[in-house]
Amino acid sequence: MTIAVNKMPTDPGPAAWNALLGPAKDFPLAEHAQTADFVIVGAGFAGLAAARRLRQLQPGATIVVLEARKIAEGPAGRNSGFMIDIPHKLDSRDYADSRDADLLRISMNREAIQFSQTAAAEFDMAQEAFDKSGKINAAAGSTGVANNQNYAEHLSNLGETHELLDAAAMRDICGSNYYQSGLFSPGTATIQPALFIRSLAAGLDQQGVQIYQSSPVTSLSRSRDSWHVETPKAVISAGKVILAVNGHIESFGFFKRQLMHIYLYASITRALTEAEITALGGHRNWAFTPADPLGTTVRKISGTGGHRILVRNRFTWAPGRSVSEQKIKSIAPVHDRSFQTRFPQLQHVQMEHQWGGLLCLSRNSAPAFGEIDTNLYSACCQNGLGTVMGTLSGKLAAELATDQNSKTLKAMLDQPQPSILPPEPFASIGANVFMRWSEFRAGREL
């Protein structure tokens, strides 16, 4: 059995979180044939979580991690930096039907956050890298306000701590008059994703995990009891392989016509001056998710790279897992408008970085997880929660590969497989119509 991998995902624009940090540790390329107990393909949240869990479970094992890009240049350096414990959209009207599912999802998310929190402590990460500071669901219009009230009712039914904020409280936090209400929940961790990934990779390197960057896998084959993982300059043979590549797993021939690929887009300002920070007011750091799922995510950060504001919105359907740089240019004015309507006192502030990031969904929100061939494991399809579900799927894939048993692993294995997508062109037409309509419906939340 030989699998040729001849397609790589496209990452338009810079990995801005990584760019803010400056020079990184220079991990080597894989250039020599070698053997290992485990090979992990992908050094994002899933891949590095798998490596850390394997090191915990089998301290003497030889573990190799292969990353196609430089560390934190892929999706791990392109997300908005939320590790969310509570599902984004809870509807009190379906409370009776969804309660058990919501409680299970919250428990799984919190296991991933706890795993990341212990990693942050173990590797002495800066607070900027991992901060369990909570998040606010921000509402700009009447529909968003109603969503937040409904969300709060469901959280009460679940026994979850939360606080509803009025317009004055939101203005005190972010310095903007744009928002009418907010819903604070304390369990989310806000992260500088590139710093977290860099720090985790450096820590695992110190523990003897062999990490190679700029070493894309070009083929995968099996003979007898070994898998042979080929890169442009090396072949690594291993007893077990974990694919932690999210939607790229389609390039390995698995889950064909079961995964949906979507680009999200974000921009981040240049560093604000002291005068601009004063004009803005508000708290030093804050993190807003939109009251409508297709609205605008906004964060204010401070730390490496100075005080900046990030905005993220717009979605495009990308079954081929690629998008042109021109798409970034076409979406940039949307980000500028979203920023300026929220912060008119900063209307002269320009965006310094604009980029796109690829995420993977399934039609039935199921993960692409499990043993997909003998001693070959998938920790993929994070359904838009790459930080938290990537971490969890990587951790659980390591447990599956080492014959562990846990309630969470059983729950993950009990989930259905991703469902089959409609044939083209119907899948693309339906997806594009749904996204455009949903963005229109988001109204002021966009």
C-alpha positions in Angstrom: 0.0 0.0 0.0 1.4 3.4 -1.1 -0.2 6.8 -0.8 1.2 9.6 -2.8 0.6 13.1 -1.3 0.9 15.6 -4.1 -1.2 18.5 -2.9 -0.5 21.0 -0.1 -3.0 23.5 1.4 -2.5 27.2 0.6 -2.0 29.8 3.3 -2.7 33.2 1.9 -1.0 36.2 3.6 1.4 36.1 6.6 0.9 34.0 9.7 0.6 37.3 11.6 0.8 35.9 15.1 4.1 34.4 14.2 5.3 37.5 12.5 4.7 39.5 15.7 7.2 37.3 17.6 10.3 37.8 15.4 12.9 35.1 14.8 12.1 31.6 16.0 14.0 28.5 17.0 15.4 27.0 13.8 14.2 23.4 13.8 16.0 21.2 11.2 14.7 19.6 8.0 14.3 15.8 7.9 17.3 14.8 5.8 18.3 11.3 6.9 16.6 7.9 7.0 15.7 6.8 10.5 13.4 4.7 12.5 11.0 5.7 15.3 8.3 4.2 17.4 5.9 6.9 16.4 5.7 9.5 13.6 3.3 12.4 13.9 2.5 14.3 10.7 1.7 17.9 11.6 3.1 20.2 14.3 0.0 22.2 15.1 -2.2 21.9 18.1 -3.2 18.3 17.4 0.3 17.1 16.4 2.1 18.6 19.4 -0.6 17.5 21.8 -0.2 14.0 20.5 3.6 14.2 20.9 3.3 15.5 24.5 0.8 12.8 25.4 3.0 10.1 23.9 6.0 11.4 25.9 3.9 11.1 29.0 2.6 7.6 28.3 5.8 6.1 26.9 8.8 8.2 28.2 11.3 6.0 26.4 9.7 6.0 23.0 11.3 7.6 19.9 8.9 10.2 18.6 9.3 12.1 15.3 7.1 15.1 14.3 7.1 16.3 10.7 5.8 19.7 9.8 5.4 20.8 6.2 5.9 24.5 7.0 7.9 26.3 9.6 6.6 25.9 13.1 3.5 28.2 13.7 3.3 29.3 10.0 0.3 27.2 9.2 -3.2 27.3 10.7 -1.7 27.2 14.2 -0.4 30.8 13.6 -3.5 32.0 11.8 -6.5 31.5 14.2 -8.0 34.1 16.5 -6.5 32.6 19.7 -9.5 31.3 21.6 -9.7 28.0 23.4 -13.4 28.0 24.1 -14.9 25.7 26.7 -18.6 26.4 26.1 -20.1 25.7 22.6 -20.5 29.0 20.8 -24.2 28.7 20.1 -26.5 27.4 22.8 -30.2 27.7 22.3 -32.5 27.5 25.4 -35.4 26.4 23.2 -33.7 23.1 22.5 -32.4 22.7 26.1 -34.2 19.4 26.8 -32.8 17.8 23.6 -29.3 19.1 23.7 -28.4 19.2 27.4 -26.5 15.9 27.6 -24.6 16.7 24.3 -23.7 20.1 25.5 -22.4 18.8 28.8 -20.3 16.2 27.1 -18.9 18.8 24.7 -18.1 21.2 27.5 -16.4 18.4 29.4 -14.3 17.5 26.4 -13.3 21.1 25.7 -12.3 21.6 29.3 -10.1 18.5 29.2 -8.3 20.0 26.3 -7.9 23.4 28.0 -6.6 21.7 31.1 -4.1 19.8 29.1 -2.9 23.0 27.5 -2.8 24.8 30.8 -0.6 22.1 32.3 1.7 22.4 29.3 1.9 26.1 29.7 3.0 25.6 33.3 5.3 22.7 32.5 7.2 24.7 29.9 7.0 28.0 31.8 5.1 29.9 29.1 4.5 33.6 29.4 0.9 34.6 30.3 0.6 36.1 26.8 0.9 32.6 25.4 -1.9 31.1 27.6 -4.3 33.1 29.7 -7.5 31.6 31.1 -9.2 35.0 31.0 -12.6 34.2 29.7 -14.4 35.7 26.7 -17.4 37.9 26.0 -20.1 37.2 23.4 -20.6 40.7 22.0 -23.9 41.9 20.6 -24.2 45.0 18.4 -27.9 44.7 17.3 -31.2 43.7 18.6 -30.9 40.2 17.2 -27.5 39.7 18.9 -28.9 41.0 22.2 -31.7 38.4 21.9 -29.2 35.7 21.1 -27.2 36.6 24.2 -30.3 36.5 26.4 -31.2 33.1 25.0 -27.6 31.9 25.5 -27.6 33.1 29.1 -30.8 31.2 29.8 -29.3 28.0 28.5 -26.1 28.5 30.5 -28.3 28.9 33.6 -30.0 25.6 32.8 -26.6 24.0 32.5 -25.4 25.5 35.8 -22.7 27.5 34.1 -21.3 30.7 35.5 -21.9 33.7 33.3 -22.6 37.5 33.5 -24.7 39.7 31.2 -23.1 43.0 30.5 -25.0 46.2 29.4 -23.8 48.8 26.8 -22.0 50.9 29.4 -20.0 47.9 30.7 -19.1 46.9 27.2 -17.9 50.5 26.5 -15.8 50.5 29.7 -14.1 47.2 28.5 -13.4 48.0 24.9 -13.7 51.8 24.5 -16.4 51.5 21.8 -20.1 52.6 21.7 -20.9 49.9 19.1 -22.0 47.1 21.4 -25.4 46.9 23.2 -24.7 43.9 25.4 -22.2 41.2 26.2 -22.2 37.8 27.8 -19.1 36.9 29.8 -18.1 33.3 30.5 -14.9 32.6 32.5 -13.7 29.3 31.2 -12.2 30.3 27.8 -8.4 30.6 27.5 -7.1 33.4 25.2 -3.8 32.6 23.7 -1.1 34.0 21.4 -1.3 30.9 19.3 2.1 31.1 17.6 3.8 31.8 20.9 2.0 28.8 22.5 2.9 26.5 19.6 6.5 27.7 19.5 6.9 27.3 23.3 5.3 23.8 23.2 7.6 22.7 20.3 10.6 24.0 22.1 9.6 22.3 25.3 9.0 18.9 23.6 12.3 19.3 21.8 14.0 19.6 25.2 12.3 16.3 26.2 13.8 14.5 23.2 10.9 14.7 20.7 12.5 15.1 17.2 10.7 17.9 15.4 11.4 18.6 11.8 10.0 21.6 10.0 9.8 22.4 6.2 9.5 18.6 5.7 6.2 17.9 4.0 5.2 14.3 3.7 5.1 13.2 0.0 4.2 9.6 0.4 3.1 7.1 3.0 3.5 3.3 2.6 3.2 0.2 4.7 5.2 -3.1 4.6 4.7 -5.8 7.2 4.8 -4.1 10.6 6.1 -0.7 9.6 4.9 2.5 8.0 7.4 4.4 5.8 6.8 8.2 5.8 8.7 9.9 3.0 9.7 13.6 2.8 11.7 15.2 0.0 14.9 14.3 1.7 14.2 11.5 4.1 12.2 8.3 4.9 11.2 7.7 8.5 10.0 4.2 9.3 7.8 3.7 12.3 5.5 1.2 13.9 2.6 3.7 14.3 1.7 7.0 12.6 -0.7 9.8 13.6 -2.0 12.1 11.0 -2.7 15.5 12.6 -3.3 17.5 9.5 -6.9 18.5 9.7 -8.5 18.8 6.3 -5.2 18.0 4.5 -6.0 14.3 5.4 -8.0 14.2 2.1 -4.6 14.5 0.3 -3.7 11.2 2.0 -6.8 9.6 0.4 -9.0 9.4 3.5 -12.5 10.9 4.1 -13.0 11.8 0.5 -16.2 13.8 -0.1 -16.8 13.9 3.7 -15.0 17.1 4.6 -15.8 20.8 4.0 -13.0 23.3 3.6 -13.5 27.0 4.4 -11.2 29.9 4.6 -11.7 32.6 7.3 -10.0 35.9 7.1 -8.5 38.3 9.7 -6.6 41.5 9.9 -4.5 43.0 12.7 -3.6 46.7 13.2 -0.1 48.1 13.5 1.0 48.7 17.1 -1.0 51.5 18.6 0.8 54.6 19.9 0.4 55.8 23.5 -1.9 58.6 22.3 -4.1 56.1 20.5 -4.2 53.7 23.5 -5.4 56.7 25.6 -8.0 57.7 23.0 -9.3 54.2 22.8 -9.5 53.6 26.6 -10.9 50.4 27.9 -9.0 47.4 29.3 -5.5 46.4 28.4 -6.7 43.1 26.8 -10.2 41.8 25.9 -11.6 39.1 23.6 -15.0 39.3 21.9 -16.7 36.5 19.9 -19.8 37.6 18.0 -23.3 37.0 19.2 -24.0 35.7 15.7 -21.6 32.9 14.6 -21.0 34.6 11.3 -20.3 38.0 12.8 -17.0 39.7 13.6 -14.6 38.4 16.2 -12.6 41.2 17.8 -9.6 41.1 20.2 -7.4 43.7 21.8 -4.0 42.3 22.7 -0.9 43.7 24.4 2.5 42.1 24.7 5.0 41.1 22.2 4.4 43.4 19.2 2.6 46.1 21.3 -1.1 47.0 21.7 -3.1 45.9 18.6 -6.6 45.1 17.6 -7.6 42.1 15.5 -10.8 41.7 13.5 -11.9 38.5 11.9 -14.9 37.9 9.6 -15.9 36.6 6.1 -15.9 33.0 5.0 -15.3 31.5 1.6 -15.9 27.9 0.5 -12.7 26.2 -0.8 -13.2 22.6 -1.7 -9.7 22.7 -3.4 -8.1 24.0 -0.2 -6.6 27.0 -1.9 -7.4 30.6 -2.4 -5.6 33.4 -4.2 -3.8 36.4 -2.7 -6.3 38.5 -4.5 -9.0 37.2 -2.2 -7.2 38.8 0.8 -7.1 42.1 -1.1 -10.9 41.9 -1.8 -11.7 41.2 1.8 -9.4 43.9 3.3 -12.0 46.7 2.9 -14.6 44.7 4.8 -12.2 44.4 7.7 -11.4 48.1 7.5 -15.1 49.0 7.7 -15.7 46.6 10.6 -12.8 48.1 12.5 -13.7 51.7 11.7 -17.4 51.4 12.6 -16.4 50.0 16.0 -13.5 52.4 16.7 -14.1 55.7 15.0 -11.5 57.3 17.3 -8.9 55.1 15.6 -10.1 55.6 12.0 -6.6 56.6 10.9 -5.0 53.4 12.2 -4.1 51.0 9.4 -4.0 47.2 9.3 -0.5 45.9 9.2 -1.2 42.2 8.5 -4.1 40.6 6.6 -4.4 36.8 6.1 -6.5 33.8 5.6 -6.7 30.5 7.5 -8.1 27.2 6.5 -10.5 25.3 8.6 -12.2 21.9 8.2 -15.8 21.0 9.0 -18.0 18.0 8.5 -21.7 18.2 7.5 -22.8 16.4 10.7 -20.1 18.1 12.9 -18.3 14.7 13.4 -14.5 14.5 13.7 -12.3 12.5 11.3 -10.9 10.5 14.2 -9.8 7.0 14.9 -7.6 4.1 13.5 -8.1 4.4 9.8 -5.7 1.6 8.8 -3.6 -0.8 10.8 -1.5 1.4 13.2 -2.4 4.5 11.3 -4.5 7.1 13.2 -6.4 10.2 12.3 -6.7 13.3 14.6 -8.4 15.5 12.0 -11.5 17.7 11.2 -11.8 20.0 14.2 -15.1 21.6 13.0 -13.9 25.2 13.4 -12.4 24.7 16.9 -8.8 24.0 15.9 -7.2 25.0 19.1 -9.3 23.1 21.6 -10.5 20.2 19.5 -7.2 19.9 17.8 -5.6 19.6 21.2 -8.1 17.0 22.4 -8.0 14.9 19.2 -4.2 14.8 19.3 -4.2 13.8 23.0 -6.8 11.1 22.4 -5.1 9.8 19.2 -2.0 9.2 21.3 -4.0 7.4 23.9 -5.7 5.3 21.2 -2.3 4.4 19.7 -1.0 3.2 23.0 -4.1 1.2 24.0 -5.3 3.5 26.7 -8.9 3.6 27.9 -10.8 6.6 29.1 -14.3 8.0 29.2 -13.4 10.8 26.9 -11.7 8.5 24.4 -14.7 6.3 24.3 -17.0 9.3 23.8 -14.8 10.4 20.9 -14.9 6.9 19.3 -18.6 6.7 19.7 -19.2 9.8 17.5 -20.3 9.1 14.0 -18.1 9.3 11.0 -18.3 12.5 8.9 -21.3 12.2 6.6 -21.0 12.2 2.8 -21.4 15.6 1.1 -23.8 16.2 -1.8 -22.3 15.9 -5.2 -20.8 18.9 -7.0 -21.8 21.5 -8.1 -24.6 21.2 -5.5 -22.3 21.2 -2.5 -20.6 24.4 -3.5 -23.7 26.2 -4.6 -25.5 25.3 -1.3 -22.5 26.2 0.8 -22.0 29.6 -0.9 -25.6 30.5 -0.7 -25.8 29.5 3.0 -22.7 31.5 3.9 -23.7 34.7 2.0 -27.2 34.5 3.5 -25.9 33.9 7.0 -23.5 36.9 6.7 -26.4 39.1 5.5 -28.5 37.9 8.4 -25.7 38.7 10.9 -26.4 42.4 10.2 -24.6 44.7 12.7 -22.8 41.7 14.2 -20.7 41.6 11.0 
